[in-house]
Amino acid sequence: MEINVYKRHSKDCEHTADRAFRRCSCRMMLEWSDNGKRFRVSAKTRSWTEAEQRARARMQDAHARTIGEQPKAGEPISLEHAVEMFSAKKSSKHKQTRRKYEYTLRNLKGMGSPQRSALLNGPHRKRP
């Protein structure tokens, strides 16, 4: 998701034709689309840099909601949690692609031993 920052010029502003003009004191707006629906909200500031910071924060929040809670680096995670995070991240892919992912992930889950919980510690973990 990309959030666009632009100026919503007042009627008496001489730069009404240029949404990207930065040096006037008109209101800032944030604009994005999600699943084909268009959103426009006020940035609640008149500063371009503050509006960009709020747009980045909103993008990070949306990304965190999409993927779910991320484990800390070096912390082992369960195979089920890794599969959930991967599935959430790939949820916007085409239906056939998601079906292939689901098939592969079902097979991967089936390889895990039920006697022990499968923990993943990262891609470069050495075997004992």
Backbone torsions as a table, in degrees:
resi	resn	phi	psi	omega
1	MET	NA	131.7	177.3
2	GLU	-115.6	134.7	179.6
3	ILE	-109.6	125.2	178.9
4	ASN	-94.1	138.6	177.3
5	VAL	-106.8	132.5	178.1
6	TYR	-150.3	165.8	178.7
7	LYS	-92.5	137.6	171.2
8	ARG	-106.1	95.4	-173.2
9	HIS	-72.3	146.2	176.1
10	SER	-76.0	166.8	-176.7
11	LYS	-62.1	-34.1	-177.0
12	ASP	-91.0	3.3	177.7
13	CYS	-75.5	139.8	-178.5
14	GLU	-82.5	-0.5	-177.8
15	HIS	-113.2	30.3	-175.2
16	THR	-61.7	-24.7	-177.7
17	ALA	-78.7	-18.4	-174.4
18	ASP	-113.5	101.3	-179.6
19	ARG	-67.3	-21.5	-175.9
20	ALA	-95.3	4.1	179.9
21	PHE	-68.7	124.9	-171.4
22	ARG	-96.1	-19.2	-167.6
23	ARG	-98.4	27.1	171.9
24	CYS	-115.8	171.0	-175.3
25	SER	-102.7	31.1	178.5
26	CYS	-79.5	167.5	-176.3
27	ARG	-70.1	149.5	177.4
28	MET	-99.4	144.7	179.3
29	MET	-128.5	154.6	174.4
30	LEU	-116.5	138.1	-176.7
31	GLU	-138.1	135.4	176.3
32	TRP	-157.6	169.2	173.8
33	SER	-127.8	144.3	-179.2
34	ASP	-138.5	119.8	-177.5
35	ASN	54.0	41.4	177.2
36	GLY	80.2	-2.2	179.2
37	LYS	-101.6	132.5	-176.6
38	ARG	-92.2	134.8	179.2
39	PHE	-122.6	136.7	172.8
40	ARG	-137.0	122.8	179.0
41	VAL	-134.4	156.9	177.5
42	SER	-72.5	142.7	175.5
43	ALA	-83.8	-7.0	-179.9
44	LYS	57.4	38.2	176.6
45	THR	-157.1	165.6	174.4
46	ARG	-115.6	4.9	179.8
47	SER	-97.6	130.1	-179.0
48	TRP	-64.4	-43.1	-177.7
49	THR	-66.3	-39.8	177.2
50	GLU	-64.9	-39.0	179.2
51	ALA	-65.0	-39.9	177.5
52	GLU	-64.9	-38.8	177.3
53	GLN	-63.9	-40.9	178.4
54	ARG	-67.7	-34.5	177.1
55	ALA	-66.8	-43.0	177.6
56	ARG	-62.4	-41.8	179.3
57	ALA	-63.4	-40.4	179.4
58	ARG	-66.5	-38.4	177.5
59	MET	-65.5	-42.0	178.7
60	GLN	-64.4	-39.2	177.3
61	ASP	-63.7	-43.6	179.8
62	ALA	-64.8	-39.7	179.3
63	HIS	-65.2	-42.3	179.6
64	ALA	-64.6	-38.3	177.8
65	ARG	-67.0	-36.3	-179.2
66	THR	-67.9	-45.7	-175.0
67	ILE	-84.9	-30.1	-175.9
68	GLY	96.1	-178.5	-177.3
69	GLU	-68.0	128.5	-178.5
70	GLN	-91.8	137.8	175.4
71	PRO	-73.6	158.8	177.8
72	LYS	-73.8	153.8	-178.8
73	ALA	-60.8	133.9	178.9
74	GLY	85.3	-8.6	-179.8
75	GLU	-86.2	127.4	-179.5
76	PRO	-68.5	144.5	178.1
77	ILE	-126.0	156.7	-179.8
78	SER	-76.9	157.5	179.0
79	LEU	-62.3	-39.7	-179.8
80	GLU	-62.5	-42.2	179.5
81	HIS	-66.5	-39.9	178.0
82	ALA	-63.0	-40.2	178.4
83	VAL	-65.8	-41.3	178.3
84	GLU	-61.8	-45.3	-179.7
85	MET	-63.4	-43.1	179.5
86	PHE	-63.0	-44.7	-179.3
87	SER	-63.2	-41.0	178.9
88	ALA	-64.4	-39.3	-178.8
89	LYS	-68.8	-32.9	-176.8
90	LYS	-95.9	10.8	-175.4
91	SER	-65.7	-19.1	-178.8
92	SER	-89.8	-0.2	179.7
93	LYS	-73.3	168.9	179.6
94	HIS	-61.6	152.7	-176.8
95	LYS	-55.7	-44.1	-178.9
96	GLN	-67.7	-36.6	177.8
97	THR	-65.4	-44.7	177.8
98	ARG	-61.2	-37.5	179.2
99	ARG	-63.2	-40.4	178.4
100	LYS	-66.6	-41.3	176.7
101	TYR	-60.4	-46.6	-178.6
102	GLU	-60.8	-41.4	178.8
103	TYR	-61.0	-47.8	-179.0
104	THR	-64.9	-42.1	-179.0
105	LEU	-67.6	-35.2	174.8
106	ARG	-61.4	-42.7	178.3
107	ASN	-65.6	-38.7	178.8
108	LEU	-64.0	-43.1	177.8
109	LYS	-62.5	-36.6	-180.0
110	GLY	-66.8	-23.0	179.8
111	MET	-77.6	-19.3	-179.4
112	GLY	-69.3	143.2	179.6
113	SER	-80.3	130.7	179.5
114	PRO	-70.9	-19.2	-179.0
115	GLN	-72.6	-28.9	-179.7
116	ARG	-129.4	149.5	179.0
117	SER	-83.7	132.9	-178.6
118	ALA	-80.9	118.2	178.1
119	LEU	-112.6	139.5	178.5
120	LEU	-109.2	131.1	-178.0
121	ASN	-113.2	8.1	179.7
122	GLY	122.6	169.8	-174.1
123	PRO	-73.5	-16.7	-174.1
124	HIS	-114.1	33.4	-179.0
125	ARG	-77.9	130.3	178.4
126	LYS	-86.8	142.0	178.4
127	ARG	-79.9	144.8	179.6
128	PRO	-73.9	NA	NA
